[in-house]
Amino acid sequence: QQISWTPLLVLGYLFYLLLGAMVFQLLEKQAETHFRDQFQLEKLKFLQNYTCLDRQALEQFVQVLMEAWEKGVNPEGNSTNPSNWDFSNSFFFAGTVVTTIGYGNLSPSTVAGQIFCVFYALFGVPLNLAFLNQLGKALNAHLLTLERWVQKPGLQTLAVAIFLTTGTLLFLVFPPLVFSYVEGWSYGEGFYFTFITLSTIGFGDYVVGTNPNKHYIPVYRSLTAIWIVFGLSWLALVFNVGADLMERYLQLKWHKSDLSLAEGDTTKLEDEPEQPRIHIPS
């Protein structure tokens, strides 16, 4: 009788979430406390330097800044900052909607825009999934073609390694170099943005083309959106392969006892003298 590995998967999933929560709390909580205390200290210094302001007026101004940020207006710079809703930025935003990345740094502020966004996502997300599915099949077909060219098992493994290495270089290694140069990020920040984007996690703490002190070419964010689409399909294929391998490993682990039992029964039958075969005519 086969042992179901589903309870193990559920327990492992919950354990992984608990482990992540503990590690993130350990790494981030102290830093958050430090930044909060530092921010409060800066507000006190600001009130001491500008005695014409009281705490209530400062808190109101901070609220104005927060509302501006929530509406997608960068408080830095001035009114000459480029629009968040020119065609290039709007194209980029449309891509983040249908891919479900949702950075959160920009969203529709009008009722008409919000309603359109709902219906746009309602039809766009399935369309994007169908497109990525076909794109993933095309990538997989190229991988299978590459495997057919090399029939030996060792060379097949080499073909898969080449496929994964090429995708890693194109979508995870080289793009952070570009983002680091254009955005002024470190390579680690660029790599972090790359993976968080292609995995559709999309925190929104790093978003391309949002620095008001930099001049971007008009098609910069549009080209980034195209890169995101192809990178999504490749990383989704990698995730699917990883999930399939994990399922096979769990099934193999929990069915090992059954396989051992079956092998023992087979050995027992082989030790017994061969019985006469009975042919039943059809």
Salt bridges, closest charged atoms under 4 A:
GLU32 OE2 - ARG36 NH2 3.14
GLU59 OE2 - LYS43 NZ 2.62
ASP244 OD2 - ARG248 NE 3.05
GLU274 OE2 - ARG277 NH2 3.76
